Amino acid sequence: MAGFTHLFIPGPTNIPEEVRQAMNLPMEDMRAASFPNLTLPLFEDIKRVFKNETGRVFIFP
């Protein structure tokens, strides 16, 4: 319909119980001593994705 804005999103959608259970994990604590062990290996992958081997990657919390 001309002149009207439409929002095409799915929902409400039933989420299977196995998906809900898979998502039921505690959040990572960004202040925990183990957090760098989770994030630092990803930095090299991010450099490859953006084709920037010499750049510096950092996270804004």
CHARMM-style PDB file with segment names, atoms N, HN, CA, C and O in Angstrom:
ATOM      1  N   MET     1       0.839  -1.171   0.000  1.00  0.00      PROA
ATOM      2  CA  MET     1       0.000   0.000   0.000  1.00  0.00      PROA
ATOM      3  C   MET     1       0.889   1.241   0.000  1.00  0.00      PROA
ATOM      4  O   MET     1       1.667   1.449   0.931  1.00  0.00      PROA
ATOM      5  N   ALA     2       0.781   2.029  -0.998  1.00  0.00      PROA
ATOM      6  HN  ALA     2       0.149   1.860  -1.754  1.00  0.00      PROA
ATOM      7  CA  ALA     2       1.593   3.236  -1.116  1.00  0.00      PROA
ATOM      8  C   ALA     2       1.263   4.213   0.009  1.00  0.00      PROA
ATOM      9  O   ALA     2       0.101   4.393   0.373  1.00  0.00      PROA
ATOM     10  N   GLY     3       2.308   4.842   0.553  1.00  0.00      PROA
ATOM     11  HN  GLY     3       3.252   4.697   0.257  1.00  0.00      PROA
ATOM     12  CA  GLY     3       2.103   5.834   1.589  1.00  0.00      PROA
ATOM     13  C   GLY     3       2.032   5.283   2.997  1.00  0.00      PROA
ATOM     14  O   GLY     3       1.877   6.047   3.950  1.00  0.00      PROA
ATOM     15  N   PHE     4       2.143   3.972   3.149  1.00  0.00      PROA
ATOM     16  HN  PHE     4       2.269   3.352   2.375  1.00  0.00      PROA
ATOM     17  CA  PHE     4       2.092   3.359   4.468  1.00  0.00      PROA
ATOM     18  C   PHE     4       3.425   2.685   4.771  1.00  0.00      PROA
ATOM     19  O   PHE     4       4.069   2.138   3.876  1.00  0.00      PROA
ATOM     20  N   THR     5       3.827   2.726   6.013  1.00  0.00      PROA
ATOM     21  HN  THR     5       3.304   3.171   6.740  1.00  0.00      PROA
ATOM     22  CA  THR     5       5.030   2.032   6.452  1.00  0.00      PROA
ATOM     23  C   THR     5       4.618   0.708   7.074  1.00  0.00      PROA
ATOM     24  O   THR     5       3.717   0.657   7.912  1.00  0.00      PROA
ATOM     25  N   HSD     6       5.274  -0.346   6.665  1.00  0.00      PROA
ATOM     26  HN  HSD     6       6.006  -0.305   5.984  1.00  0.00      PROA
ATOM     27  CA  HSD     6       4.952  -1.678   7.171  1.00  0.00      PROA
ATOM     28  C   HSD     6       6.142  -2.239   7.929  1.00  0.00      PROA
ATOM     29  O   HSD     6       7.290  -2.014   7.548  1.00  0.00      PROA
ATOM     30  N   LEU     7       5.872  -2.959   8.987  1.00  0.00      PROA
ATOM     31  HN  LEU     7       4.939  -3.142   9.297  1.00  0.00      PROA
ATOM     32  CA  LEU     7       6.897  -3.633   9.765  1.00  0.00      PROA
ATOM     33  C   LEU     7       6.697  -5.126   9.574  1.00  0.00      PROA
ATOM     34  O   LEU     7       5.728  -5.699  10.072  1.00  0.00      PROA
ATOM     35  N   PHE     8       7.614  -5.752   8.852  1.00  0.00      PROA
ATOM     36  HN  PHE     8       8.401  -5.286   8.448  1.00  0.00      PROA
ATOM     37  CA  PHE     8       7.504  -7.175   8.561  1.00  0.00      PROA
ATOM     38  C   PHE     8       8.485  -7.947   9.439  1.00  0.00      PROA
ATOM     39  O   PHE     8       9.636  -8.152   9.055  1.00  0.00      PROA
ATOM     40  N   ILE     9       8.037  -8.367  10.597  1.00  0.00      PROA
ATOM     41  HN  ILE     9       7.101  -8.200  10.909  1.00  0.00      PROA
ATOM     42  CA  ILE     9       8.871  -9.177  11.481  1.00  0.00      PROA
ATOM     43  C   ILE     9       8.095 -10.433  11.855  1.00  0.00      PROA
ATOM     44  O   ILE     9       6.866 -10.404  11.929  1.00  0.00      PROA
ATOM     45  N   PRO    10       8.796 -11.525  12.090  1.00  0.00      PROA
ATOM     46  CA  PRO    10       8.094 -12.722  12.525  1.00  0.00      PROA
ATOM     47  C   PRO    10       7.710 -12.612  14.000  1.00  0.00      PROA
ATOM     48  O   PRO    10       8.404 -11.977  14.795  1.00  0.00      PROA
ATOM     49  N   GLY    11       6.637 -13.218  14.329  1.00  0.00      PROA
ATOM     50  HN  GLY    11       6.073 -13.733  13.683  1.00  0.00      PROA
ATOM     51  CA  GLY    11       6.337 -13.283  15.750  1.00  0.00      PROA
ATOM     52  C   GLY    11       4.869 -13.057  16.017  1.00  0.00      PROA
ATOM     53  O   GLY    11       4.150 -12.565  15.147  1.00  0.00      PROA
ATOM     54  N   PRO    12       4.422 -13.398  17.174  1.00  0.00      PROA
ATOM     55  CA  PRO    12       5.230 -14.130  18.155  1.00  0.00      PROA
ATOM     56  C   PRO    12       5.554 -15.531  17.653  1.00  0.00      PROA
ATOM     57  O   PRO    12       4.756 -16.160  16.959  1.00  0.00      PROA
ATOM     58  N   THR    13       6.719 -15.996  18.010  1.00  0.00      PROA
ATOM     59  HN  THR    13       7.367 -15.485  18.574  1.00  0.00      PROA
ATOM     60  CA  THR    13       7.197 -17.284  17.530  1.00  0.00      PROA
ATOM     61  C   THR    13       7.418 -18.221  18.703  1.00  0.00      PROA
ATOM     62  O   THR    13       8.004 -17.838  19.715  1.00  0.00      PROA
ATOM     63  N   ASN    14       6.949 -19.441  18.562  1.00  0.00      PROA
ATOM     64  HN  ASN    14       6.473 -19.752  17.740  1.00  0.00      PROA
ATOM     65  CA  ASN    14       7.215 -20.448  19.586  1.00  0.00      PROA
ATOM     66  C   ASN    14       8.671 -20.883  19.503  1.00  0.00      PROA
ATOM     67  O   ASN    14       9.172 -21.188  18.421  1.00  0.00      PROA
ATOM     68  N   ILE    15       9.343 -20.913  20.639  1.00  0.00      PROA
ATOM     69  HN  ILE    15       8.936 -20.666  21.518  1.00  0.00      PROA
ATOM     70  CA  ILE    15      10.741 -21.329  20.690  1.00  0.00      PROA
ATOM     71  C   ILE    15      10.786 -22.729  21.274  1.00  0.00      PROA
ATOM     72  O   ILE    15      10.281 -22.957  22.373  1.00  0.00      PROA
ATOM     73  N   PRO    16      11.388 -23.677  20.548  1.00  0.00      PROA
ATOM     74  CA  PRO    16      11.464 -25.043  21.067  1.00  0.00      PROA
ATOM     75  C   PRO    16      12.182 -25.086  22.414  1.00  0.00      PROA
ATOM     76  O   PRO    16      13.110 -24.314  22.653  1.00  0.00      PROA
ATOM     77  N   GLU    17      11.759 -25.973  23.273  1.00  0.00      PROA
ATOM     78  HN  GLU    17      11.005 -26.601  23.079  1.00  0.00      PROA
ATOM     79  CA  GLU    17      12.332 -26.078  24.616  1.00  0.00      PROA
ATOM     80  C   GLU    17      13.829 -26.355  24.581  1.00  0.00      PROA
ATOM     81  O   GLU    17      14.566 -25.835  25.419  1.00  0.00      PROA
ATOM     82  N   GLU    18      14.295 -27.159  23.633  1.00  0.00      PROA
ATOM     83  HN  GLU    18      13.696 -27.581  22.952  1.00  0.00      PROA
ATOM     84  CA  GLU    18      15.732 -27.450  23.569  1.00  0.00      PROA
ATOM     85  C   GLU    18      16.546 -26.197  23.235  1.00  0.00      PROA
ATOM     86  O   GLU    18      17.682 -26.060  23.688  1.00  0.00      PROA
ATOM     87  N   VAL    19      15.983 -25.298  22.459  1.00  0.00      PROA
ATOM     88  HN  VAL    19      15.060 -25.410  22.091  1.00  0.00      PROA
ATOM     89  CA  VAL    19      16.659 -24.033  22.158  1.00  0.00      PROA
ATOM     90  C   VAL    19      16.673 -23.154  23.398  1.00  0.00      PROA
ATOM     91  O   VAL    19      17.690 -22.534  23.709  1.00  0.00      PROA
ATOM     92  N   ARG    20      15.560 -23.096  24.102  1.00  0.00      PROA
ATOM     93  HN  ARG    20      14.734 -23.600  23.849  1.00  0.00      PROA
ATOM     94  CA  ARG    20      15.503 -22.307  25.336  1.00  0.00      PROA
ATOM     95  C   ARG    20      16.509 -22.809  26.353  1.00  0.00      PROA
ATOM     96  O   ARG    20      17.167 -22.011  27.021  1.00  0.00      PROA
ATOM     97  N   GLN    21      16.637 -24.123  26.478  1.00  0.00      PROA
ATOM     98  HN  GLN    21      16.103 -24.771  25.935  1.00  0.00      PROA
ATOM     99  CA  GLN    21      17.601 -24.689  27.427  1.00  0.00      PROA
ATOM    100  C   GLN    21      19.031 -24.380  27.007  1.00  0.00      PROA
ATOM    101  O   GLN    21      19.883 -24.121  27.857  1.00  0.00      PROA
ATOM    102  N   ALA    22      19.305 -24.406  25.705  1.00  0.00      PROA
ATOM    103  HN  ALA    22      18.613 -24.616  25.015  1.00  0.00      PROA
ATOM    104  CA  ALA    22      20.652 -24.107  25.216  1.00  0.00      PROA
ATOM    105  C   ALA    22      21.018 -22.652  25.488  1.00  0.00      PROA
ATOM    106  O   ALA    22      22.190 -22.335  25.691  1.00  0.00      PROA
ATOM    107  N   MET    23      20.037 -21.777  25.493  1.00  0.00      PROA
ATOM    108  HN  MET    23      19.085 -22.035  25.328  1.00  0.00      PROA
ATOM    109  CA  MET    23      20.288 -20.359  25.746  1.00  0.00      PROA
ATOM    110  C   MET    23      20.346 -20.036  27.237  1.00  0.00      PROA
ATOM    111  O   MET    23      20.725 -18.927  27.615  1.00  0.00      PROA
ATOM    112  N   ASN    24      19.978 -20.985  28.075  1.00  0.00      PROA
ATOM    113  HN  ASN    24      19.670 -21.885  27.768  1.00  0.00      PROA
ATOM    114  CA  ASN    24      19.904 -20.769  29.514  1.00  0.00      PROA
ATOM    115  C   ASN    24      21.287 -20.947  30.145  1.00  0.00      PROA
ATOM    116  O   ASN    24      21.527 -21.904  30.882  1.00  0.00      PROA
ATOM    117  N   LEU    25      22.182 -20.017  29.847  1.00  0.00      PROA
ATOM    118  HN  LEU    25      21.986 -19.240  29.249  1.00  0.00      PROA
ATOM    119  CA  LEU    25      23.542 -20.050  30.372  1.00  0.00      PROA
ATOM    120  C   LEU    25      23.812 -18.759  31.129  1.00  0.00      PROA
ATOM    121  O   LEU    25      23.267 -17.712  30.781  1.00  0.00      PROA
ATOM    122  N   PRO    26      24.643 -18.820  32.155  1.00  0.00      PROA
ATOM    123  CA  PRO    26      24.972 -17.576  32.849  1.00  0.00      PROA
ATOM    124  C   PRO    26      25.802 -16.658  31.957  1.00  0.00      PROA
ATOM    125  O   PRO    26      26.551 -17.127  31.100  1.00  0.00      PROA
ATOM    126  N   MET    27      25.668 -15.368  32.159  1.00  0.00      PROA
ATOM    127  HN  MET    27      25.060 -14.986  32.855  1.00  0.00      PROA
ATOM    128  CA  MET    27      26.444 -14.398  31.395  1.00  0.00      PROA
ATOM    129  C   MET    27      27.901 -14.431  31.841  1.00  0.00      PROA
ATOM    130  O   MET    27      28.207 -14.762  32.986  1.00  0.00      PROA
ATOM    131  N   GLU    28      28.788 -14.085  30.924  1.00  0.00      PROA
ATOM    132  HN  GLU    28      28.539 -13.816  29.993  1.00  0.00      PROA
ATOM    133  CA  GLU    28      30.201 -13.972  31.268  1.00  0.00      PROA
ATOM    134  C   GLU    28      30.419 -12.658  32.013  1.00  0.00      PROA
ATOM    135  O   GLU    28      29.892 -11.618  31.618  1.00  0.00      PROA
ATOM    136  N   ASP    29      31.186 -12.709  33.077  1.00  0.00      PROA
ATOM    137  HN  ASP    29      31.614 -13.554  33.398  1.00  0.00      PROA
ATOM    138  CA  ASP    29      31.492 -11.512  33.853  1.00  0.00      PROA
ATOM    139  C   ASP    29      32.714 -10.836  33.256  1.00  0.00      PROA
ATOM    140  O   ASP    29      33.812 -11.393  33.289  1.00  0.00      PROA
ATOM    141  N   MET    30      32.531  -9.629  32.705  1.00  0.00      PROA
ATOM    142  HN  MET    30      31.640  -9.176  32.678  1.00  0.00      PROA
ATOM    143  CA  MET    30      33.646  -8.958  32.038  1.00  0.00      PROA
ATOM    144  C   MET    30      34.711  -8.490  33.019  1.00  0.00      PROA
ATOM    145  O   MET    30      35.793  -8.072  32.608  1.00  0.00      PROA
ATOM    146  N   ARG    31      34.416  -8.556  34.303  1.00  0.00      PROA
ATOM    147  HN  ARG    31      33.536  -8.896  34.638  1.00  0.00      PROA
ATOM    148  CA  ARG    31      35.404  -8.165  35.308  1.00  0.00      PROA
ATOM    149  C   ARG    31      36.135  -9.369  35.894  1.00  0.00      PROA
ATOM    150  O   ARG    31      37.037  -9.208  36.717  1.00  0.00      PROA
ATOM    151  N   ALA    32      35.757 -10.553  35.479  1.00  0.00      PROA
ATOM    152  HN  ALA    32      35.025 -10.683  34.811  1.00  0.00      PROA
ATOM    153  CA  ALA    32      36.384 -11.765  36.005  1.00  0.00      PROA
ATOM    154  C   ALA    32      37.785 -11.931  35.439  1.00  0.00      PROA
ATOM    155  O   ALA    32      38.078 -11.483  34.330  1.00  0.00      PROA
ATOM    156  N   ALA    33      38.639 -12.576  36.207  1.00  0.00      PROA
ATOM    157  HN  ALA    33      38.402 -12.940  37.108  1.00  0.00      PROA
ATOM    158  CA  ALA    33      40.019 -12.811  35.768  1.00  0.00      PROA
ATOM    159  C   ALA    33      40.071 -13.709  34.538  1.00  0.00      PROA
ATOM    160  O   ALA    33      41.041 -13.656  33.781  1.00  0.00      PROA
ATOM    161  N   SER    34      39.056 -14.525  34.327  1.00  0.00      PROA
ATOM    162  HN  SER    34      38.269 -14.568  34.942  1.00  0.00      PROA
ATOM    163  CA  SER    34      39.044 -15.450  33.193  1.00  0.00      PROA
ATOM    164  C   SER    34      38.534 -14.809  31.901  1.00  0.00      PROA
ATOM    165  O   SER    34      38.621 -15.430  30.842  1.00  0.00      PROA
ATOM    166  N   PHE    35      38.011 -13.597  31.958  1.00  0.00      PROA
ATOM    167  HN  PHE    35      37.941 -13.092  32.819  1.00  0.00      PROA
ATOM    168  CA  PHE    35      37.432 -12.965  30.770  1.00  0.00      PROA
ATOM    169  C   PHE    35      38.437 -12.795  29.632  1.00  0.00      PROA
ATOM    170  O   PHE    35      38.079 -13.057  28.484  1.00  0.00      PROA
ATOM    171  N   PRO    36      39.673 -12.370  29.890  1.00  0.00      PROA
ATOM    172  CA  PRO    36      40.641 -12.279  28.781  1.00  0.00      PROA
ATOM    173  C   PRO    36      40.880 -13.616  28.082  1.00  0.00      PROA
ATOM    174  O   PRO    36      41.153 -13.642  26.882  1.00  0.00      PROA
ATOM    175  N   ASN    37      40.782 -14.718  28.811  1.00  0.00      PROA
ATOM    176  HN  ASN    37      40.560 -14.697  29.786  1.00  0.00      PROA
ATOM    177  CA  ASN    37      40.940 -16.033  28.182  1.00  0.00      PROA
ATOM    178  C   ASN    37      39.853 -16.287  27.148  1.00  0.00      PROA
ATOM    179  O   ASN    37      40.060 -17.033  26.191  1.00  0.00      PROA
ATOM    180  N   LEU    38      38.704 -15.670  27.339  1.00  0.00      PROA
ATOM    181  HN  LEU    38      38.535 -15.064  28.116  1.00  0.00      PROA
ATOM    182  CA  LEU    38      37.597 -15.812  26.390  1.00  0.00      PROA
ATOM    183  C   LEU    38      37.769 -14.881  25.195  1.00  0.00      PROA
ATOM    184  O   LEU    38      37.497 -15.274  24.061  1.00  0.00      PROA
ATOM    185  N   THR    39      38.215 -13.659  25.438  1.00  0.00      PROA
ATOM    186  HN  THR    39      38.436 -13.340  26.360  1.00  0.00      PROA
ATOM    187  CA  THR    39      38.211 -12.647  24.386  1.00  0.00      PROA
ATOM    188  C   THR    39      39.505 -12.540  23.586  1.00  0.00      PROA
ATOM    189  O   THR    39      39.455 -12.305  22.378  1.00  0.00      PROA
ATOM    190  N   LEU    40      40.647 -12.703  24.216  1.00  0.00      PROA
ATOM    191  HN  LEU    40      40.688 -12.893  25.196  1.00  0.00      PROA
ATOM    192  CA  LEU    40      41.913 -12.481  23.513  1.00  0.00      PROA
ATOM    193  C   LEU    40      42.091 -13.358  22.275  1.00  0.00      PROA
ATOM    194  O   LEU    40      42.567 -12.856  21.256  1.00  0.00      PROA
ATOM    195  N   PRO    41      41.734 -14.643  22.313  1.00  0.00      PROA
ATOM    196  CA  PRO    41      41.865 -15.445  21.084  1.00  0.00      PROA
ATOM    197  C   PRO    41      40.985 -14.942  19.936  1.00  0.00      PROA
ATOM    198  O   PRO    41      41.297 -15.180  18.769  1.00  0.00      PROA
ATOM    199  N   LEU    42      39.905 -14.260  20.254  1.00  0.00      PROA
ATOM    200  HN  LEU    42      39.651 -14.067  21.202  1.00  0.00      PROA
ATOM    201  CA  LEU    42      39.010 -13.756  19.210  1.00  0.00      PROA
ATOM    202  C   LEU    42      39.601 -12.572  18.460  1.00  0.00      PROA
ATOM    203  O   LEU    42      39.229 -12.314  17.316  1.00  0.00      PROA
ATOM    204  N   PHE    43      40.518 -11.853  19.093  1.00  0.00      PROA
ATOM    205  HN  PHE    43      40.820 -12.063  20.023  1.00  0.00      PROA
ATOM    206  CA  PHE    43      41.075 -10.658  18.466  1.00  0.00      PROA
ATOM    207  C   PHE    43      41.784 -10.971  17.155  1.00  0.00      PROA
ATOM    208  O   PHE    43      41.638 -10.230  16.182  1.00  0.00      PROA
ATOM    209  N   GLU    44      42.544 -12.048  17.117  1.00  0.00      PROA
ATOM    210  HN  GLU    44      42.662 -12.650  17.907  1.00  0.00      PROA
ATOM    211  CA  GLU    44      43.233 -12.414  15.876  1.00  0.00      PROA
ATOM    212  C   GLU    44      42.230 -12.792  14.791  1.00  0.00      PROA
ATOM    213  O   GLU    44      42.431 -12.475  13.618  1.00  0.00      PROA
ATOM    214  N   ASP    45      41.163 -13.461  15.176  1.00  0.00      PROA
ATOM    215  HN  ASP    45      41.000 -13.718  16.128  1.00  0.00      PROA
ATOM    216  CA  ASP    45      40.117 -13.805  14.203  1.00  0.00      PROA
ATOM    217  C   ASP    45      39.448 -12.546  13.655  1.00  0.00      PROA
ATOM    218  O   ASP    45      39.157 -12.464  12.462  1.00  0.00      PROA
ATOM    219  N   ILE    46      39.207 -11.571  14.523  1.00  0.00      PROA
ATOM    220  HN  ILE    46      39.444 -11.638  15.492  1.00  0.00      PROA
ATOM    221  CA  ILE    46      38.584 -10.321  14.083  1.00  0.00      PROA
ATOM    222  C   ILE    46      39.480  -9.601  13.089  1.00  0.00      PROA
ATOM    223  O   ILE    46      38.998  -9.036  12.107  1.00  0.00      PROA
ATOM    224  N   LYS    47      40.786  -9.620  13.341  1.00  0.00      PROA
ATOM    225  HN  LYS    47      41.178 -10.079  14.139  1.00  0.00      PROA
ATOM    226  CA  LYS    47      41.720  -8.989  12.404  1.00  0.00      PROA
ATOM    227  C   LYS    47      41.622  -9.637  11.024  1.00  0.00      PROA
ATOM    228  O   LYS    47      41.654  -8.946  10.006  1.00  0.00      PROA
ATOM    229  N   ARG    48      41.503 -10.959  10.995  1.00  0.00      PROA
ATOM    230  HN  ARG    48      41.477 -11.520  11.822  1.00  0.00      PROA
ATOM    231  CA  ARG    48      41.390 -11.657   9.708  1.00  0.00      PROA
ATOM    232  C   ARG    48      40.072 -11.326   9.020  1.00  0.00      PROA
ATOM    233  O   ARG    48      40.039 -11.134   7.804  1.00  0.00      PROA
ATOM    234  N   VAL    49      39.000 -11.259   9.777  1.00  0.00      PROA
ATOM    235  HN  VAL    49      39.026 -11.415  10.764  1.00  0.00      PROA
ATOM    236  CA  VAL    49      37.692 -10.950   9.189  1.00  0.00      PROA
ATOM    237  C   VAL    49      37.716  -9.583   8.513  1.00  0.00      PROA
ATOM    238  O   VAL    49      37.178  -9.418   7.419  1.00  0.00      PROA
ATOM    239  N   PHE    50      38.341  -8.607   9.165  1.00  0.00      PROA
ATOM    240  HN  PHE    50      38.778  -8.742  10.054  1.00  0.00      PROA
ATOM    241  CA  PHE    50      38.385  -7.255   8.623  1.00  0.00      PROA
ATOM    242  C   PHE    50      39.634  -6.988   7.791  1.00  0.00      PROA
ATOM    243  O   PHE    50      39.883  -5.855   7.378  1.00  0.00      PROA
ATOM    244  N   LYS    51      40.423  -8.046   7.546  1.00  0.00      PROA
ATOM    245  HN  LYS    51      40.221  -8.967   7.881  1.00  0.00      PROA
ATOM    246  CA  LYS    51      41.630  -7.965   6.714  1.00  0.00      PROA
ATOM    247  C   LYS    51      42.546  -6.835   7.181  1.00  0.00      PROA
ATOM    248  O   LYS    51      42.975  -5.986   6.400  1.00  0.00      PROA
ATOM    249  N   ASN    52      42.825  -6.857   8.471  1.00  0.00      PROA
ATOM    250  HN  ASN    52      42.477  -7.547   9.106  1.00  0.00      PROA
ATOM    251  CA  ASN    52      43.662  -5.826   9.072  1.00  0.00      PROA
ATOM    252  C   ASN    52      44.627  -6.501  10.041  1.00  0.00      PROA
ATOM    253  O   ASN    52      44.385  -6.530  11.248  1.00  0.00      PROA
ATOM    254  N   GLU    53      45.705  -7.035   9.517  1.00  0.00      PROA
ATOM    255  HN  GLU    53      45.901  -7.012   8.537  1.00  0.00      PROA
ATOM    256  CA  GLU    53      46.653  -7.772  10.349  1.00  0.00      PROA
ATOM    257  C   GLU    53      47.472  -6.861  11.254  1.00  0.00      PROA
ATOM    258  O   GLU    53      47.999  -7.326  12.264  1.00  0.00      PROA
ATOM    259  N   THR    54      47.594  -5.576  10.922  1.00  0.00      PROA
ATOM    260  HN  THR    54      47.165  -5.198  10.102  1.00  0.00      PROA
ATOM    261  CA  THR    54      48.441  -4.690  11.713  1.00  0.00      PROA
ATOM    262  C   THR    54      47.650  -3.800  12.664  1.00  0.00      PROA
ATOM    263  O   THR    54      48.242  -3.081  13.468  1.00  0.00      PROA
ATOM    264  N   GLY    55      46.342  -3.836  12.586  1.00  0.00      PROA
ATOM    265  HN  GLY    55      45.860  -4.420  11.932  1.00  0.00      PROA
ATOM    266  CA  GLY    55      45.522  -2.962  13.428  1.00  0.00      PROA
ATOM    267  C   GLY    55      45.437  -3.448  14.857  1.00  0.00      PROA
ATOM    268  O   GLY    55      45.896  -4.541  15.188  1.00  0.00      PROA
ATOM    269  N   ARG    56      44.853  -2.636  15.684  1.00  0.00      PROA
ATOM    270  HN  ARG    56      44.480  -1.748  15.415  1.00  0.00      PROA
ATOM    271  CA  ARG    56      44.672  -2.962  17.090  1.00  0.00      PROA
ATOM    272  C   ARG    56      43.185  -3.172  17.346  1.00  0.00      PROA
ATOM    273  O   ARG    56      42.358  -2.355  16.941  1.00  0.00      PROA
ATOM    274  N   VAL    57      42.853  -4.261  18.014  1.00  0.00      PROA
ATOM    275  HN  VAL    57      43.526  -4.924  18.343  1.00  0.00      PROA
ATOM    276  CA  VAL    57      41.468  -4.590  18.336  1.00  0.00      PROA
ATOM    277  C   VAL    57      41.251  -4.312  19.816  1.00  0.00      PROA
ATOM    278  O   VAL    57      42.092  -4.652  20.648  1.00  0.00      PROA
ATOM    279  N   PHE    58      40.129  -3.698  20.140  1.00  0.00      PROA
ATOM    280  HN  PHE    58      39.446  -3.422  19.464  1.00  0.00      PROA
ATOM    281  CA  PHE    58      39.799  -3.487  21.542  1.00  0.00      PROA
ATOM    282  C   PHE    58      38.299  -3.562  21.710  1.00  0.00      PROA
ATOM    283  O   PHE    58      37.547  -3.458  20.741  1.00  0.00      PROA
ATOM    284  N   ILE    59      37.869  -3.743  22.945  1.00  0.00      PROA
ATOM    285  HN  ILE    59      38.481  -3.827  23.732  1.00  0.00      PROA
ATOM    286  CA  ILE    59      36.454  -3.912  23.265  1.00  0.00      PROA
ATOM    287  C   ILE    59      36.009  -2.759  24.146  1.00  0.00      PROA
ATOM    288  O   ILE    59      36.690  -2.397  25.106  1.00  0.00      PROA
ATOM    289  N   PHE    60      34.870  -2.190  23.815  1.00  0.00      PROA
ATOM    290  HN  PHE    60      34.317  -2.484  23.035  1.00  0.00      PROA
ATOM    291  CA  PHE    60      34.239  -1.222  24.705  1.00  0.00      PROA
ATOM    292  C   PHE    60      33.251  -1.979  25.575  1.00  0.00      PROA
ATOM    293  O   PHE    60      32.291  -2.546  25.053  1.00  0.00      PROA
ATOM    294  N   PRO    61      33.454  -2.004  26.876  1.00  0.00      PROA
ATOM    295  CA  PRO    61      32.494  -2.723  27.746  1.00  0.00      PROA
ATOM    296  C   PRO    61      31.187  -1.970  27.884  1.00  0.00      PROA
ATOM    297  OT1 PRO    61      30.279  -2.431  28.575  1.00  0.00      PROA
TER     298      PRO     61
END
